[in-house]
C-alpha cells in the first residue's frame, strides 16, 4: 500500500471510531463502569495510527521487496517448478491406472 492509501485508511478508521463513540449511549452504570471492549479497541487503533511512522514503514516494505527479489534470483525456482510439474503429471498418470 502506498502512504496516501494508508493515511486514507487511518482517517476512515478514526471516523469509524468517532461514530462508535457517538453511538454509545446511556449513563455509566457506576462510577467504576468498565469501557466496552470495542471502545478500547478503537482507542488502541487510534493511538497506533498516531504513532505510525510512514517513512519508516515504506522503507521497510521496500527492503522486504528487494530481499524477496534477491532470494528469488538466488534460489532459482525454475528447477523446483519443473520437478513439481513432473510429479503432478506422474501422479495423474498413475492415478488413472
Buried (B, 14 or more C-beta within 10 A) or exposed (E): EEEEEBBEEBEEBBEEBEEBEEEEEEEEEEEEEEEEEEBEEBEEBBEEBEEEEEEEEBEEEEEEEEEEEEEEEEEEEEEEEEEEEEEEEEEEEEEEE
